[in-house]
Amino acid sequence: MSNIDASLQELMTLDGAMGCCIVDYMSGMVLGMNGGGVDLELAAAGNSQVVKAKVATMKSLDIKGEIDDILITLESQLHIIRPAHEHADLFIYLVLDKSRANLALARRKVQSVEKALTV
C-alpha cells in the first residue's frame, strides 16, 4: 500500500491538485485516496462507468490500442482519468482546480506516476 500512498502524495504536489485516487474500475472500489474537492469514492464509482463505456465503445468500433487518458473539463475543475496499463482494471483519477493547474504538467505527472506504480 505504501507505493499507492506515495504515488497519491506525489500527485498532490501539483499546483491546483484537489484530490486523487487509484481505482479498480471493474468494481468501482478505491484502493487509495488523498485530498478532496469532490466525494472521491462516489467519483470513483461514476468514473468507473466512464472507463467501462469507453473500453466497450472502442471494442465495438474495433479500435486497437489503449486509452492514454480521459480528460473531463468543468467550469472550475479538470478531471484526469488515466488507466494503469501495467495493472489491468486500475485507473488513476486526479481532480485539479482549473484556475491554478497546468494541464500539460498534470498529464505528464499522472503518466509518470502510472508508469512507476506497483500494487
N, C-alpha and C positions, 0 to 999 in steps of 0.2 A: 504493500500500500504506500510505502514511502515514496516510490517513484511517481505514483499518481499525485500524491500531495505536493511533491517538488515540482512536477510539471504544472500543476494548477497555480502554485505560487509564482512560477516564472511568468505565466500568462498575466497574472495580476500586476506585474511590474510595468505593463504597457500603459502609456498615457491614455486616460479615458476608460480603462478597464473597470467594469462594474461587477461582473461575476462570470464564472466559468464552471464547467463541469465536464466529466467524462461519463459517457452514457452507453449502455448496452441497448442498441436500437431495436433489437428483436423483442425485448421485454419492456423497454422504456425506463428501466431502472438506472439510477445514478450510482456510479462506482465511487465517485468522489466529487466534492464541490468546494468552491471558495467564493466569497463575496456574495453579492445580491443584485439589486437593481430590478430583478424580476423574481418570481417564485421559480427557482431553478428546477425543482422537482416536477412541477407542472409543465414548465417549458420543455424539459427533457422528454416527457411523455408525448407532448404535442409534436415536437421536432422529430421524434422517432417516426411518427406517421409521415412527416415530410420526406425523410430519408427513404422509408419503405416505398412511398409513392414514386419517388424519382427513380429508384432502382427498378421498380416494376415497369415504369414507362420506358426506360432505356431498354429493358429486356423486350418489351412489346415492339419497340421500333428497331430492334436488332442493332442497337448502338453498342459498339465494342469499347472497352476501356473502363476506367474508373472515374468516379467523381473526385475532382480535386477539392472543391469546396462549394458550399451553397451560401450565398450572401442574401440576407434579408435586410432591407433598409427601411427604417421607420422615420417618422418626423424628427425624433431626437435620439434615436439609437441605431446602432449597427449590430447585426447578429451574424456571426460566422459559424457555420457548421462544417466540420472537416472530418470525413471518415478516416479512421485509423487503418491504413492499408495493410499493415503488418498484423493487425489484430481484428480479424473478421468480426463484424457485427458491433464494433465500437465506433463512436464518434466523439470529437471534441466540440464543445459548444462554448462560444465566447460572446458576451454582451458588452458593448462599448458605448460610451457617451459620444454621440456623433460630433458634438461641438469641440471635443478635446482629442479625439482619436485620429490617428493617421492610418488609413485603411491599408495602404501598401505595407507599412511596417507590421501591422497587426496580422495580415495574411502570412507574411514571412515568418513571424514569431510562431504562429499556430502550426505552420508547416514544420518548422524546426522542432517544436515540442512533439509533434506527431511522430516524426522520424526517430526521436530519442526515447519514446515511450516504451516502457516494459511493464507488463502486467503479470 
